[in-house]
Amino acid sequence: MIFRFLNADVTGLIIALVVIIVMVLVFVVTRIRKCPSDKILVVYGKVSKNKDGSERSADCIHGGVKFVIPFFQSYQYLDLTPLSISVDLTKALSRQNIRIDVPSRFTVGISTEPAVMQNAAERILGLQLDEIQELAKDIIFGQLRLVIATMDIEEINTNRDKFLEAVSDNVETELKKIGLRLINVNVTDINDESGYIDALGKEAAAKAINEAKKSVAEKNRDGSIGEAEALRDQRISVAIANALAIEGENNSKAEISKSDASRREVEAESLRRATAAEKIASAKALEEAYVAEKAAEIARATREKASLEADVIVKTEIEKQQKVIQAEAEAEQIRRKARGEADSIFAKMEAEARGTLEILSKQAEGFQELVKASGQNPSAAIQYLIAQKLETLVGIQVEAIKNLKFDNITVWDSGMNADGKTQTANFASGLMKSIPPLNDLFKMTGMEIPSFLGKDKPEEKVVEKKEEKPVVEK
């Protein structure tokens, strides 16, 4: 009986001990906390001190396992889910005192840096995500206004990297104080009430259009010059081929063919140079116009910028600067226009001089060929040229007395002379002799009149006759 009693007590004791051990194990297991990767475990209560011996308000753990001492410690989780905050900032004052609208979107989250996690545990532990979002939004609004107030609109609009970097530095510094970090910044658009940003955009567009127009004009000019040169080469080649083909026909047509070829070559050269000069002058005029437009646009942009920055105190000075800029632009435009006209006149005169040089050169070549054809006898060549103009010279002689009118002619006729002519006949004959006769003209040029045109008769003595009464003819 005693043995059985002892066995029952031992068995009960063992069972009680086992139950106690199981309960302790269950309690210990329930106090072990595993931290997920998307959360921060914050253990507060009786916690370890810092390395320098100062007290800490909580232990922050990101990942891993932590045993929470019962009765002395408790725990909560901080969610690392990113928060997207829409910040529609309006009428923010820039450094130029121009109000702008900067709608943007910020993405923030609780930081996993040890020092920043400690700030999060002390300041936002227990807050809902909406409350954390509103707190961060207030901080972002203030820092965004501060950054805009230190920058010009041109910097904000054109140098977005610098603007975003300044915003990120300022905002993240303030967010770290409450345990948050800045993940991303996205500025959707920038607008201003005065239309200054639109004016900057129009200025850039006008500049790009003017540069494109200038490039097109230069390409058109190069194409026109190339086409004119090709046409010149073609016409010269055709003229040379025609001259060579006609040269073998006969001697009488050889000089005419050379003359035609020379004339066509000169005409082709003159046409090419005139076309090239015209195209170059047109291209320069377009270029000057684009430069003037660009200068006008720059002056206009400067004037608008000055008018936006101006106030009552500096209005007079700004108007003075505007007038100076406008006068300089007009003077520059006049100078460029005058330079273009001078270049055009120079090109035209140069083309005319070259054309005259070509004509004289071709005439010299033709005369050299004529001398060669006449057996290296320059006198014969000159006589040939004068013979070609003989008909014209005779015509001029005839025209000299063709329309000669006499109102009254008084002739004292004394009858027949030794040669059988009367005084009246001698008067008419002498009148004709007052013009150089054909034979004398030939003698002056070193030639003799052909025999079939007549020879000089020997001079005959004139026999005087008795005087008779004068006869008056009308």
Secondary structure, 3 states (H helix, E strand, C coil): CHHHHHHHHHHHHHHHHHHHHHHHHHHHHHCEEEECCCEEEEEEECCCCCCCCCCCCEEEECCEEEECCCCCEEEEEEECCCEEEEEEEEEEECCCCCEEEEEEEEEEEECCCHHHHHHHHHHCCCCCHHHHHHHHHHHHHHHHHHHHHCCCHHHHHHCHHHHHHHHHHHHHHHHHCCCEEEEEEEECCCEECCCHHHHHHHHHHHHHHHHHHHHHHHHHHHHHHHHHHHHHHHHHHHHHHHHHHHHCCCHHHHHHHHHHHHHHHHHHHHHHHHHHHHHHHHHHHHHHHHHHHHHHHHHHHHHHHHHHHCCCCCHHHHHHHHHHHHHHHHHHHHHHHHHHHHHHHHHHHHHHHHHHHHHHHHHHHHHHHHHHHCCCCHHHHHHHHHHHCHHHHHHHHHHHHHCCCCCCEEECCCCCCCCCCCHHHHHHHHHHHCCCCHHHHHHHCCCCCCHHHCCCCCCCCCCCCCCCCCEEEC
